[in-house]
Amino acid sequence: MESDKVPMRKWSIETWRLAGVVAVLALLGALGAATCRDMALARAASRQVDAVYERLSWLEQTRSALYRAHGARNAGRRAPAPPPPALADARLAQSGAMIDAAIDTERATLRRQKTAEAAQELRARNALALLLLTMTALIGYLLLRIRSLTRSGEAAHALLQHSETRYRQIVDTTQEGIWMTDADLRIVYANRRMTDMMDCAMGDLLGHRLSDFLPETALQRCCPLRRNGDVSLRDLQYQRFDGASAWAMVRGRLLRGERGEVSGALLMMTDITERKVAEQALATAHAELGNRIALRTAELEDANLLLRAEIDVRKAAQQALAHSEERLREIISMMPLALFLKNADSRVVLMNEACEQQWGVSFADIDRHGEAAYFPPEQMAGFLANDRAAFASGRLLVDEELVWNAQLRENRLVQSFKKPLFDAAGKPLILIAMSVDVTDRRRGEDALQQSLLQLRELSDHQQTIKEEERKRIALDIHDDLGQNLMALKIDVSMLHARTGATHPRLNLQVGRVLDTIDATIKSVRTIINDLHPSTLELGLCAAVEWLLKEFERRSAIRYQLIILDDSANATLDNRQTAAIFRVVQESLSNIVRHAQASAVEVSLNLNARWVTVVIADNGVGIQPGDHGKAASYGLKSIKERIGALGGELVIDGRKGNGTALSILMPVAAAPALAA
């Protein structure tokens, strides 16, 4: 124990006390931050479980809709030669199996997310309980220490009160007005002579600023805080409490705390109002006034000597606090988080048991052999660089480091918090460091990121399957229903031509049937184009041009297509072409429904490396928070499809100035992702 006290005596009491307070506050702050982080992670896990619930519900609704559509199609099929039911059932079974597989995957993800959410909530509750227990133990210890120090310092306090009484008697009986202020120039003390000079009670002065009684020019001349040093005798004009002006001779000096910091100012004022009023008549008494000032100055110097003696007595009483440093070491050793202290040379001088467990080595071994014997050279270089960076910045440094655990025989990822302390001269003194093992959390984050990537790939795969299914249905309608309608039209046209002269009424009815068949054929063509436009086979530029014409025909909005470069039009595969076409179609639908625009401009730039699509309108404009609303599934769908292709979506909208939607996608990204 005696050997442990030797290095503690080398440092001042103020330094040790500051180090202990900062260490305890840093510990409590780190515990609070860890608790808040765990609670935030628990909330994030809950939101992820809700998101998986929504995706699972959507998949089940999709499966139900698929079966209902299949049943309705079987019930409404009237073709004379329907396809074999086994083929339709096989396609339905294939689609249902794919959706069931997706549902099983989502349910497995839901179970994992629920498990992760429960574990995260448990960690958050444990962290909060640990923080409360630590604060309770610390408060109990401080109360015990305060009680002990109060009992041990009663004698010193009595002596301090006696000395303070003698000092106040001397100050109150002096003929000089004395002001004491804090660092903000607020009056904290005034003697009896000062209250007489101000013509008010002491309670009326306390709390006022010097600027309430002294003009700014006078403060610049006589205030030690403004001049950053002691002030010699100066004549100045001040304002009494009742507003009357008076003159005084002022002398001031800075007041410093125990650590040498500026804590306030001491102003000694001698009222020379009568001398100023009758300056000519009192010229002969100038020497006597100087003697009086010298005498008063001597009295104040004697008072300062008494004050210094009083300070020495107080320091003697404060030396009892040095014993609390040993107790602080015991508290540090019981902390659950890894805590260690380093000196200015980055050598470990103290570490608790939690740090020993995190590093897999005891403090005795570290102190005997040094850190280099237990950590790889590259890690030692990183530790030294981070320590120097913390001392250079002079503030809390948070970083992640790899630490070799000698017991586990593996590298552990820790998040370190390093706070440097400096001595009165500004030189590095000590480095307080805490570290939290985040290896398991990082592994969980990596697993979650991999799961999100798989979900995005699954969503893109579903979109591809949906587009292929649309294409197949469109071809089936064209080859089967379209041909039947065309044959029916030919037969009805022949009947219409033959009955024109012989059966006028039948001819009129057949004409109506022929018009109905034409309308049906037109509807079938519209359905085919909605499912899979035939212009997609001609490339993206031709498909977008056809789409704009269709929207312009259906609405009163003017559409304009600008093709900046179409050199890569032929190199885009069907998947990329269909995805970009559907994004443009969804964007135009959103403009028709929400933008209230009168003109839309679409520009395409298809070069060898990048595909750039810009869709701009002159409507009401999207607000910054609109695309984050729960009902904005169109924008979310667009963003997901572009992200699955390796692209980026940028939305620029201002209220009343329209909206511009920009899509930037690499040409080679989509095939690579599909592979």
Order of alpha helices (4+ residues) and beta strands (2+ residues): alpha-alpha-alpha-alpha-beta-beta-alpha-alpha-alpha-alpha-beta-beta-beta-alpha-alpha-alpha-beta-beta-alpha-alpha-alpha-beta-beta-beta-alpha-alpha-alpha-alpha-beta-alpha-beta-beta-alpha-beta-beta-alpha
